[in-house]
Amino acid sequence: MTKRTLGNLQLLAAAGVEFHQGRDGDGHRKSGEGGGTDKDATYFLLRLGAGYDIHLGESFGIVPNLNLDFVNNEKVWVYGLAFTYGW
């Protein structure tokens, strides 16, 4: 994982693994595919992301972040909010 900060801006590049649990019925499917079942699988992924550290006082912060995962020949947007504490 590589993480850089430019002032309050955080940039991220990371490798990871996604563990997919198969399902019956409609399950996980790509657009244009019908229903059915899918199998358990493990996928390698690459994540690129950015966040902005908003300081709340001296010890606390909030970091809204946006990431793009490249996994199983798909692009998946992941967004979130992190709460930070430092002493």
C-alpha positions in Angstrom: 0.0 0.0 0.0 1.2 3.5 -0.9 -0.3 6.5 0.8 0.8 10.1 0.2 -0.5 13.3 1.8 -0.6 16.7 0.2 -1.7 19.0 2.9 -5.1 17.5 3.9 -5.5 15.5 0.7 -4.7 11.8 0.9 -3.9 9.7 -2.1 -3.9 5.9 -2.0 -2.8 3.0 -4.2 -3.2 -0.5 -2.7 -3.4 -4.2 -3.7 -6.0 -6.5 -2.1 -8.1 -9.6 -2.2 -11.9 -9.9 -2.5 -13.5 -13.0 -1.2 -16.8 -13.6 -3.0 -19.4 -15.9 -1.4 -21.6 -17.6 -4.0 -25.4 -17.3 -3.9 -28.5 -19.1 -5.3 -31.2 -17.5 -7.3 -30.5 -14.1 -8.8 -27.1 -13.9 -7.2 -24.2 -11.7 -8.4 -24.5 -11.1 -12.1 -23.1 -8.8 -14.7 -25.4 -6.6 -16.7 -27.0 -8.6 -19.6 -26.7 -12.0 -17.8 -29.7 -13.9 -16.5 -30.3 -15.3 -13.0 -29.0 -18.5 -11.7 -26.3 -19.5 -9.3 -22.7 -18.4 -8.9 -19.7 -20.0 -7.1 -17.4 -18.9 -4.2 -14.4 -17.1 -5.7 -11.4 -15.1 -4.7 -10.2 -12.1 -6.7 -7.1 -10.0 -6.8 -7.9 -6.2 -6.8 -6.1 -2.9 -7.2 -7.5 0.1 -5.4 -6.9 3.8 -6.3 -8.3 6.4 -4.0 -8.4 9.8 -2.5 -9.6 11.4 0.7 -9.6 14.7 2.5 -8.7 15.0 6.1 -11.0 17.5 8.0 -9.5 18.3 11.4 -12.0 18.6 14.3 -9.9 20.1 17.1 -6.4 18.8 17.9 -7.1 15.1 18.1 -10.1 14.2 15.9 -10.9 14.2 12.3 -13.3 13.1 9.5 -12.0 11.8 6.2 -14.5 11.5 3.3 -13.0 9.2 0.7 -13.6 7.9 -2.8 -11.9 4.7 -4.2 -12.0 2.9 -7.5 -11.4 -0.9 -7.3 -10.3 -2.8 -10.4 -11.5 -6.4 -9.7 -12.5 -9.4 -11.9 -12.4 -7.2 -15.0 -14.8 -4.7 -13.4 -14.5 -1.2 -12.0 -16.2 -0.7 -8.7 -16.6 2.7 -7.0 -16.3 2.6 -3.2 -17.0 5.6 -1.0 -16.9 6.1 2.7 -16.3 8.2 5.7 -13.5 7.5 8.2 -13.3 8.9 11.7 -9.7 9.6 13.0 -8.1 10.1 16.3 -4.5 11.0 17.0 -2.6 11.8 20.1 
